[in-house]
Amino acid sequence: MTIHVGVGGWTYEPWRGTFYPPGHPQKRELEYAGRHLTGIEINGTYYGSQKPESFANWAASVPDGFRFSVKASRFCTNRKRLSDGAASIERFLAQGITRLGDRLGPIHWQFMATKTFDRDDFAGFLDLLPDSRDGLRLRHAIEVRHESFRDPAFLDLLRTRNMAVVYADSDEFPCIDEQTADFTYARLQRSREEVETGYDAAALDHWTQRARDWAAGGRDVFLFFIAGAKVRNPAAAQAMIARLGAGN
């Protein structure tokens, strides 16, 4: 597949009995998620390092074609001068993310809403992000949350490095709808608890078509239902996957 659809993480108590069947073993939740979704955004890496063996085990738990995105450490992005973060970036990359192998999707670099655009500092930061590691290609998705990034200079920095600006559909943060790489990374954050599938049929049809439009010409798409009514996000992802499979 060129369109990967999923959620953030796989361990969430309210999903037990709603997404995961009642009584399903918790240690096999990722295996179940891997059979019903086509992607997962790993968020635990934002808060702390993981063991290399964990990445290898996660990769072994999901089928061919599944992709994980990996959220970069907050110690890389939540700093006054981004271009001084080489050591933090190396620690993040060295924890073993390449053990995901061909299940590795983009690395997701998320910035605080208070971070404003400084061209020279941001260019220096982007130059610290490598194109590959341990023989694996690395793709980088950049999520900014301040209006100052609506700047052609920011988009030019990403385009020259083939890095994607994250499409964030949110009530809280700006949405920059630009294609700056050979892949698209979208985070949809408006699911509603009163709707069984998180989004109603019209909204799901809309986002399914947007995903197809983004994928036109062979571009990979990574689309995650995040935040909002989190309990409904797996149902939203499955509903979109069904539409993609049915050609709707």
matplotlib code that plots the C-alpha trace (Angstrom):
import matplotlib.pyplot as plt

x = [0.0, 1.1, -1.6, -1.0, -3.8, -3.7, -3.7, -1.3, 0.1, -1.6, -1.9, -4.9, -7.3, -10.6, -9.8, -10.1, -13.6, -14.1, -11.2, -9.7, -12.1, -13.1, -10.4, -7.9, -4.3, -2.7, 0.7, -0.8, -2.6, 0.0, -0.4, -4.1, -3.7, -1.3, -4.0, -6.7, -4.7, -1.9, 0.2, 0.8, 2.5, 4.8, 4.5, 6.4, 9.7, 8.8, 9.0, 12.0, 14.3, 13.2, 15.3, 16.6, 14.9, 11.6, 11.8, 12.7, 9.8, 7.4, 8.5, 8.0, 4.5, 3.0, 2.6, 4.5, 3.4, 2.7, 4.5, 5.4, 6.2, 8.4, 7.9, 11.2, 12.4, 11.1, 14.8, 15.5, 12.7, 11.9, 15.0, 15.8, 18.4, 17.5, 20.8, 22.6, 20.8, 23.2, 23.9, 20.2, 19.4, 22.1, 20.9, 17.4, 18.6, 21.0, 18.3, 17.5, 14.8, 16.4, 15.6, 12.1, 13.7, 11.3, 8.4, 10.0, 8.0, 8.8, 10.3, 7.8, 9.4, 6.9, 7.5, 5.7, 3.2, 5.5, 8.3, 8.5, 10.3, 13.9, 15.2, 18.9, 18.3, 15.8, 18.0, 20.8, 18.5, 17.2, 20.8, 21.3, 18.7, 20.4, 19.0, 19.9, 21.1, 22.3, 21.5, 17.9, 16.5, 15.1, 12.2, 11.4, 8.0, 8.1, 5.1, 5.1, 2.4, 3.0, 1.6, 5.1, 5.9, 3.4, 6.5, 7.7, 11.3, 10.2, 8.6, 11.7, 13.9, 11.8, 11.5, 15.2, 15.6, 12.6, 11.0, 7.3, 5.4, 2.8, -0.8, -2.5, -6.3, -6.9, -9.0, -5.9, -3.0, -2.5, -2.9, -0.2, -1.5, 1.6, 3.4, 7.1, 8.3, 7.7, 5.4, 2.5, 2.0, -1.4, -2.7, -6.5, -7.6, -11.4, -12.9, -16.2, -17.3, -20.9, -20.1, -19.4, -16.7, -15.3, -16.1, -19.4, -19.7, -19.3, -16.2, -14.7, -15.5, -13.8, -10.6, -10.5, -10.5, -7.9, -5.6, -6.1, -5.3, -2.1, -1.1, -1.5, 1.7, 3.0, 3.5, 3.3, 0.7, 0.8, -2.5, -3.2, -6.3, -4.9, -6.4, -10.0, -12.2, -9.3, -11.6, -13.1, -9.9, -9.4, -12.9, -12.2, -9.0, -10.7, -13.6, -11.2, -9.2, -12.4, -13.2, -9.8, -10.1, -13.6, -12.6, -15.2]
y = [0.0, 3.6, 4.9, 3.9, 4.7, 4.2, 5.8, 7.0, 4.1, 0.8, 0.7, 2.6, 1.1, 2.5, 0.5, -2.7, -3.9, -1.2, -1.9, -4.9, -7.8, -8.4, -10.5, -10.1, -10.5, -7.2, -8.5, -9.2, -5.9, -4.7, -7.9, -7.3, -3.7, -4.7, -6.9, -4.2, -1.0, -0.3, 2.2, 3.3, 6.5, 5.5, 8.3, 6.8, 7.8, 11.5, 11.0, 8.6, 6.1, 2.6, -0.6, -1.8, -5.1, -3.4, -2.0, -5.4, -7.1, -4.4, -5.0, -8.7, -8.3, -6.6, -7.9, -6.9, -3.5, -2.1, 1.1, 2.7, 6.4, 7.3, 10.5, 12.2, 13.0, 16.2, 16.9, 17.4, 19.8, 21.6, 23.8, 27.5, 26.9, 24.0, 23.9, 23.1, 19.8, 17.5, 15.4, 14.9, 14.0, 11.4, 9.9, 9.6, 8.0, 5.6, 4.0, 1.4, 2.7, 1.1, -2.3, -1.6, -2.4, -2.1, -1.4, 2.1, 5.0, 8.7, 10.2, 12.8, 16.0, 18.0, 21.5, 23.4, 26.0, 28.7, 27.9, 30.6, 30.5, 31.5, 30.7, 30.3, 28.3, 26.0, 25.4, 24.4, 22.0, 20.4, 19.9, 17.7, 15.2, 12.5, 10.9, 7.4, 5.3, 1.7, 1.3, 2.5, 5.6, 8.1, 10.3, 13.3, 14.9, 18.3, 19.5, 23.1, 24.8, 28.6, 30.9, 32.3, 29.1, 30.2, 31.5, 30.6, 30.4, 27.6, 25.6, 26.1, 24.7, 21.5, 21.2, 21.3, 18.5, 16.4, 16.7, 16.9, 19.6, 17.8, 18.4, 19.0, 19.1, 20.6, 23.2, 24.4, 24.6, 26.0, 23.7, 24.2, 22.5, 22.2, 19.3, 19.6, 16.0, 12.8, 11.7, 13.2, 13.0, 13.9, 14.0, 14.3, 15.5, 16.1, 12.7, 12.9, 10.4, 10.6, 9.3, 5.5, 5.8, 9.1, 10.9, 10.7, 9.1, 12.4, 13.3, 9.9, 10.0, 13.4, 12.3, 9.1, 11.2, 13.5, 10.6, 9.3, 12.8, 13.0, 9.5, 10.4, 9.9, 7.3, 9.5, 7.6, 8.8, 8.3, 9.4, 9.1, 9.7, 11.4, 13.1, 14.3, 11.4, 9.0, 6.1, 6.4, 6.7, 3.0, 2.8, 5.9, 4.4, 1.1, 2.8, 4.7, 1.5, -0.2, 2.7, 2.5, -1.2, -1.0, 1.9, 4.2]
z = [0.0, -0.6, 1.9, 5.5, 8.0, 11.7, 15.2, 17.8, 19.9, 20.7, 24.5, 25.6, 28.2, 26.7, 23.5, 25.4, 24.6, 21.9, 19.5, 21.1, 21.8, 25.4, 27.1, 24.4, 25.9, 26.4, 25.3, 21.9, 21.3, 18.8, 16.9, 16.7, 15.7, 13.0, 11.4, 11.5, 10.7, 8.3, 10.4, 13.9, 15.2, 18.1, 20.6, 23.6, 22.0, 22.5, 26.2, 26.6, 24.9, 24.1, 24.0, 20.6, 21.3, 21.7, 18.2, 16.8, 18.6, 17.4, 13.8, 14.2, 15.5, 12.4, 8.8, 5.7, 4.4, 7.8, 8.8, 12.1, 12.3, 15.2, 17.2, 17.9, 21.4, 23.0, 23.9, 20.2, 19.5, 22.8, 23.0, 22.6, 19.8, 17.6, 15.7, 19.0, 19.3, 17.5, 20.6, 21.4, 17.9, 17.9, 21.1, 19.7, 16.5, 18.3, 20.5, 17.9, 15.6, 12.6, 14.2, 12.7, 9.4, 6.4, 8.9, 9.6, 8.2, 8.7, 11.8, 13.2, 14.6, 16.6, 17.8, 20.6, 19.8, 21.2, 18.8, 16.1, 12.8, 12.7, 9.3, 10.1, 13.3, 11.6, 8.6, 11.0, 12.7, 9.5, 8.4, 11.4, 10.3, 8.2, 5.1, 6.2, 9.1, 9.2, 5.5, 5.9, 4.3, 6.8, 6.0, 8.1, 8.8, 10.4, 12.6, 13.5, 15.6, 15.2, 12.5, 11.8, 9.8, 7.1, 5.4, 1.9, 3.3, 5.7, 2.9, 0.7, 3.5, 3.5, -0.3, -0.8, 1.7, 0.7, 4.1, 4.6, 6.5, 8.6, 7.6, 11.0, 11.0, 14.4, 16.2, 18.1, 15.6, 12.1, 9.1, 6.4, 3.4, 1.2, -0.5, 0.3, -0.1, -2.0, 0.8, 2.8, 6.6, 8.0, 11.6, 11.8, 15.3, 15.1, 15.9, 18.0, 20.7, 19.7, 16.3, 16.3, 13.7, 15.1, 11.8, 10.0, 6.5, 4.7, 6.5, 6.0, 2.3, 2.2, 3.9, 1.9, -1.3, 0.1, 0.8, -2.7, -4.1, -2.0, -3.2, -6.9, -8.8, -6.4, -3.3, 0.0, 2.5, 6.2, 7.8, 11.6, 13.6, 16.7, 19.7, 19.5, 20.9, 21.1, 21.9, 18.4, 16.5, 15.7, 14.3, 12.1, 10.8, 10.0, 8.3, 6.0, 5.3, 4.3, 1.9, 0.4, -0.1, -1.6, -4.0, -2.4]

ax = plt.figure().add_subplot(projection="3d")
ax.plot(x, y, z, "-o")
ax.set_aspect("equal")
plt.show()
